[in-house]
Amino acid sequence: MNRIGDVVIAFILIAFTLPLMSIVALAIKLDSPGPIFSRLERLGLDGRRVRILKFRTTVCRPHDPRRSGISDAHLTRVGRFLRRTHVDDLPQLMNVLNGELTLMGAGPSRPFGSR
């Protein structure tokens, strides 16, 4: 029953936020070179490793998981706003539709051994 609720709510949220997500995608593309989305490995539903989808908030360079604060110099101008407002997490609704994450309960965590 939770899965059905997740799918219904995710579809509704995507429908309502699609205009916002389109504007964010355009802003990211205009602000800095690189992809619009980033994929981060996390532990999802039932402890499975999943690659969650997020809007890219940093300049394109090798990933250093220790540098994830809002005030870090590697954040783009758009990325700083997205992190403060958590809009960078909206693409994770696609992970919910794929059954990799759920809307209820704890959020995805980093796999053991990563910082």
LUMNUBA-258312 format. One line per 8 residues: number of its first residue (from 1); their letters; for each residue x negated, y negated, z negated of N, C-alpha, C, O, CB. Coordinates in pm, whole numbers. Each point is the difference from the previous one (the first is absolute). Glycine has a CB too. Layout:
// LUMNUBA-258312
NUM	A	X,Y,Z,X,Y,Z,X,Y,Z,X,Y,Z,X,Y,Z  ...
***
This chain:
// LUMNUBA-258312
1	MNRIGDVV	-81,119,0,81,-119,0,-87,-127,0,36,-100,63,144,228,-183  -293,-124,49,-89,-116,-1,-51,-32,139,-13,-116,37,-53,172,-271  36,48,313,-53,-19,135,101,-74,87,-37,-89,75,-101,298,-99  264,-172,15,104,-68,78,9,-147,-40,10,-88,85,119,305,-65  -134,-243,-149,3,-138,-49,-120,-79,48,12,-116,40,113,193,-239  -244,-14,195,-121,-67,49,14,-39,147,-35,-112,38,-100,242,-203  184,-39,246,14,-26,143,100,-112,26,-26,-90,80,-32,330,-31  172,-235,-115,104,-102,20,-51,-137,-44,15,-98,73,164,272,-107
9	IAFILIAF	-239,-181,-83,-50,-129,-50,-114,-51,86,-8,-119,29,76,183,-262  -158,26,275,-112,-42,86,52,-56,132,-50,-103,46,-96,278,-151  245,-111,167,57,-52,124,62,-138,-20,-18,-90,82,61,324,-6  29,-250,-185,64,-130,-29,-107,-107,-22,11,-110,54,187,227,-156  -301,-85,23,-107,-97,-25,-75,-36,127,-35,-116,22,14,206,-253  -6,9,316,-68,-28,126,86,-91,87,-51,-94,61,-68,316,-73  248,-194,18,90,-83,82,0,-146,-48,-1,-92,82,144,295,-37  -141,-223,-175,4,-136,-54,-135,-72,8,-5,-122,14,187,196,-165
17	TLPLMSIV	-291,2,141,-133,-64,-2,-70,2,135,-111,-54,11,94,121,-247  77,-9,337,-65,6,132,-36,-138,55,-110,-17,52,237,227,-9  -38,-310,-53,-42,-133,46,-121,-53,-77,-91,-57,60,328,11,3  -239,63,-195,-114,-43,-81,-126,76,40,-106,-59,15,262,3,-205  -144,187,208,-117,81,36,-54,-40,138,-121,6,23,211,183,-163  -2,-229,230,-45,-45,132,-80,-129,-11,-103,-16,65,304,124,40  -153,-200,-188,-71,-126,-21,-135,26,-67,-101,-62,37,322,-60,-58  -224,211,-76,-125,33,-69,-100,62,98,-118,-36,-1,244,71,-215
25	ALAIKLDS	-79,56,301,-89,63,99,-61,-105,92,-119,5,30,257,205,-39  -58,-304,54,-50,-107,87,-100,-88,-76,-103,-38,56,321,40,74  -189,-35,-254,-89,-83,-80,-136,69,-21,-104,-65,6,304,-37,-120  -198,231,88,-124,75,-18,-82,-2,128,-121,-21,-3,232,168,-168  -44,-126,283,-69,3,129,-61,-136,34,-110,-7,54,267,186,23  -87,-286,-110,-50,-134,29,-107,-45,-99,-86,-82,34,309,28,64  -219,106,-220,-92,-44,-105,-140,57,14,-98,-70,-24,293,50,-124  -206,146,186,-133,62,8,2,117,97,104,65,18,-153,-135,-255
33	PGPIFSRL	-65,98,300,-6,112,93,9,133,-74,-41,11,-116,-97,-149,272  191,237,-89,10,133,-59,143,51,6,89,-68,51,-280,16,-202  211,172,100,134,60,4,97,-70,-95,-42,-70,-92,-64,289,152  232,-199,-37,104,-58,-86,17,84,-126,25,-54,-108,92,-39,310  -130,222,-188,22,91,-112,-131,63,-46,-96,9,76,326,38,8  -232,-4,-209,-110,80,-52,61,124,-64,114,-1,-45,-263,-204,5  72,310,38,44,126,-62,-95,30,-115,-122,1,17,220,88,202  -41,-65,-335,-78,29,-120,39,136,-54,119,33,-7,-137,-279,-47
41	ERLGLDGR	-80,326,15,30,132,-54,45,-13,-145,-66,-63,-82,-102,168,237  280,-44,-184,56,-1,-134,60,138,-30,13,84,89,35,-333,-73  -14,270,-142,72,120,-40,148,-33,2,44,-92,-68,-238,177,-74  269,-11,220,142,-27,15,86,98,-77,-40,53,-104,-8,-148,326  166,118,-169,98,89,-60,-60,139,-22,-62,55,91,248,-185,18  -168,186,-226,-50,133,-38,-152,10,6,-53,109,18,266,-15,67  -284,-206,-99,-145,2,-3,-68,21,134,-121,23,5,146,61,-231  51,-91,335,-59,17,133,-75,-125,39,41,-112,-32,143,269,99
49	RVRILKFR	-295,-139,3,-75,-114,53,74,-53,122,33,74,92,-254,20,-177  245,-223,83,67,-66,114,-77,-125,36,-71,-57,-83,298,148,14  -212,-133,192,-60,-126,45,113,-100,11,77,0,96,-266,117,31  198,-205,-228,109,-97,-2,-30,-114,98,-115,-36,24,167,95,-265  54,-112,294,-7,-108,97,24,-132,-73,96,-14,-76,-17,166,263  -168,-249,-163,14,-133,-60,-38,-103,105,-70,31,96,19,57,-329  98,-210,214,-48,-109,83,-146,-27,-38,-34,2,-118,269,-104,139  -319,76,78,-141,-29,-27,-11,-137,-66,57,-98,48,-130,240,149
57	TTVCRPHD	-1,-148,-307,-15,-124,-75,-145,-46,-6,-28,-109,-51,226,171,-84  -290,16,186,-142,-33,-9,-61,-16,138,57,44,101,-72,80,-318  -101,-187,220,-73,-9,127,-49,140,34,-20,83,-89,-51,-325,46  53,269,170,-41,134,43,-148,20,-25,-85,-54,72,265,56,102  -210,76,-274,-137,43,-30,13,128,-82,110,32,-45,-205,-271,49  -12,311,-26,11,126,-75,71,-19,-134,-23,-99,-70,-188,178,181  296,16,-144,84,-9,-120,-83,25,-126,-75,97,-8,273,-22,142  -182,-163,-231,-62,16,-131,113,-4,-101,48,-109,-33,-270,3,106
65	PRRSGISD	266,222,-125,117,4,-88,-17,-77,-130,99,-28,-68,-49,246,166  -174,-253,-135,-20,-76,-125,42,-145,15,19,-69,-99,-207,221,39  202,-199,184,34,-140,25,145,-11,46,26,-15,120,-267,-36,-60  332,57,-152,141,-5,40,78,-110,-70,123,0,6,-137,242,36  -51,-335,-107,69,-108,-70,53,-105,95,-45,-10,114,-101,51,-309  242,-119,149,63,-102,84,-97,-111,37,10,-54,110,208,107,-217  -310,-88,20,-86,-116,25,-128,36,76,-83,-89,23,175,-12,-229  -112,224,246,-122,39,70,-14,-72,132,99,-29,68,-87,251,-177
73	AHLTRVGR	-135,-252,145,-30,-75,121,31,79,127,10,-59,107,-186,-61,-233  191,251,117,26,80,119,147,-2,43,34,53,106,-225,91,-172  278,-202,-14,141,-10,37,18,-107,108,-67,-104,-3,137,179,-228  20,-50,325,33,-102,98,96,-100,-64,51,24,-109,-84,138,302  56,-274,-125,94,-99,-53,139,60,-13,67,-17,-102,-202,-169,205  178,256,-1,131,66,-3,-1,111,-104,97,20,-73,-58,-75,317  -149,129,-250,-12,111,-93,15,-40,-145,59,73,-80,-205,35,243  94,-223,-197,11,-50,-138,148,-17,-38,42,40,-109,-266,-158,130
81	FLRRTHVD	302,59,70,144,-18,-25,71,135,-6,84,22,-87,-92,-246,204  -27,313,-26,67,131,4,-25,79,-128,91,66,-50,-116,-64,298  -95,-8,-301,-29,72,-124,72,-61,-119,51,73,-85,-273,-11,177  227,-193,-99,69,-66,-113,148,33,-2,60,17,-107,-226,-201,116  226,193,110,144,24,9,35,148,19,118,36,0,-96,-265,95  -121,313,-78,16,144,23,69,32,133,50,111,19,-40,-81,-265  -6,-125,336,57,23,133,-88,98,77,49,67,91,53,-298,-90  -230,241,-35,-89,94,68,43,145,-19,-44,88,74,-142,-250,-105
89	DLPQLMNV	272,189,-68,47,136,-27,123,40,82,36,118,0,-127,-145,-228  156,-65,297,122,33,73,-16,114,101,92,81,13,-27,-318,-42  -176,248,102,-12,112,94,2,137,-66,19,101,69,-148,-253,74  111,159,-275,8,129,-69,140,61,10,17,118,-28,-195,-196,-129  276,-1,197,134,55,23,-4,108,108,81,92,-2,22,-311,-67  -198,208,161,-15,104,102,-49,130,-64,40,109,41,-90,-285,133  -37,165,-275,-44,119,-74,117,64,-73,6,123,-13,-235,-223,-13  321,17,-22,119,53,-67,86,77,101,48,109,-30,-51,-301,-137
97	LNGELTLM	22,136,286,77,69,102,-64,132,41,70,97,32,11,-318,49  -214,225,-81,-72,124,35,0,102,-112,-48,112,19,-94,-247,131  194,99,-268,5,93,-112,-130,8,-78,-16,90,-82,184,37,209  -261,-218,-102,-129,3,-68,3,-73,-134,-77,32,-90,-32,-20,313  198,-109,-236,16,-77,-124,147,-4,-36,87,30,83,-292,-171,-32  233,104,-174,137,-19,-44,15,-141,-57,-97,-58,-48,123,307,1  93,-301,51,25,-134,-55,13,2,-151,-24,-102,-66,137,41,278  -76,174,-268,19,11,-144,-127,56,-65,-69,83,59,318,-48,-27
105	GAGPSRPF	-278,-81,-151,-114,53,-73,-125,-82,22,5,-113,50,94,337,-31  -210,-166,-58,-129,-68,9,-42,-19,145,35,79,88,-101,18,-310  -10,-202,245,-52,-26,133,-117,91,32,-46,74,-86,122,-311,68  -124,231,141,-112,85,39,-127,-41,-74,-23,-118,-24,127,151,251  -184,65,-264,-124,-30,-71,-118,41,85,14,79,94,99,-48,-316  -228,-84,189,-122,35,73,-41,141,-37,17,41,-114,-91,-282,121  20,316,90,-46,135,-31,-113,-3,-102,-72,-99,-9,138,173,238  -81,33,-306,-104,9,-101,-136,-18,66,-27,56,106,170,98,-247
113	GSR	-227,-233,77,-135,-20,51,-16,-127,80,-114,-40,28,89,282,-25  134,-309,37,-13,-126,73,24,-114,-96,69,16,-101,5,91,318  -130,-221,-186,12,-115,-88,101,-96,51,24,-104,-62,-255,130,-6
***
